[in-house]
């Protein structure tokens, strides 16, 4: 199988390329400047390169000329993107996977791409990343412990020294202070990006402040788990000073101050690097579920904790795309059509990938 990875020299794209090449898949990393990208990514001869600029009017024809069996789209941020890359991939006869974490992009994917994917007889998957790819796999694994689920709480806590791409920083800044809806106490309520601060405990990391973020899970999970009354997602930076700076900037935006945060993403990313000396290499993730326990009907809270050391946290957002690509290459995934990345991977699939890295998962359960 030949796989073209758009944004293949970026923070997550390079990880996808290395993971697929490790599995013996033919990989072509595509970007605007492949010569510089290959040098920076330190790829070996087992990963090819191609020049592909999405601003070029001929980019779709150039993609088709590469004869891909699969296109993996890692060139974020996805908050302002449309579906032209997925459409072009399907038109080229290829399966399509992206690492999108933009809520409207992932939530609207099935409706927008379903007819094209069905006509092409290919699989198109959006959100093959930490959310909703991994988060939904965790929830599916925990679901059997409950007679009914009342609350879902998800949070990520990156290590300060973990590599950050400018696209990731820009995506986070895009919703800082912006209003969005989340499902709380059985109704849609307004939250604001990087507000609603809450102190959370992460296994192996201790307590951190966490702030509300707009992700696909907020829209997808209430429909996937009927009866749930609250679904929340937060992110928790390691350094409190950095966390409160973003919270303050978000608050100013709420007051109407026109802060051009996204335009300053590269500068803010460089500034964050200067603070790396004050942080560590360990990151984590929390998926907490509260509800009625199966069997005895008691109230129970189950927490799944992920702890990543040795700066291996950034491997996690690339895992779902690697796992799906591997299954397609081996003929183990027969699903076709367009779908968000839910129900295609199990937590056991991810556990096998965690074992490659300094990543461990634990489950805690207590009465509530």
Secondary structure as UniProt FT lines:
FT   STRAND          2..6
FT   TURN            7..9
FT   TURN            11..12
FT   HELIX           13..22
FT   TURN            23..24
FT   STRAND          26..31
FT   HELIX           34..41
FT   TURN            45..46
FT   STRAND          47..51
FT   TURN            54..55
FT   TURN            57..58
FT   HELIX           59..65
FT   TURN            66..67
FT   STRAND          70..73
FT   TURN            79..80
FT   HELIX           84..91
FT   TURN            92..93
FT   STRAND          95..98
FT   HELIX           103..107
FT   HELIX           109..120
FT   STRAND          123..126
FT   HELIX           130..134
FT   HELIX           135..142
FT   HELIX           143..145
FT   STRAND          146..157
FT   TURN            160..161
FT   HELIX           166..174
FT   STRAND          179..184
FT   TURN            185..186
FT   STRAND          187..193
FT   STRAND          198..202
FT   TURN            203..205
FT   STRAND          206..212
FT   HELIX           217..224
FT   TURN            226..227
FT   STRAND          230..235
FT   HELIX           240..254
FT   TURN            255..256
FT   HELIX           262..264
FT   HELIX           265..274
FT   HELIX           276..278
FT   STRAND          283..293
FT   TURN            294..296
FT   STRAND          299..308
FT   TURN            310..311
FT   HELIX           313..315
FT   HELIX           316..329
FT   TURN            330..331
FT   STRAND          337..340
FT   HELIX           347..354
FT   TURN            355..358
FT   STRAND          359..367
//
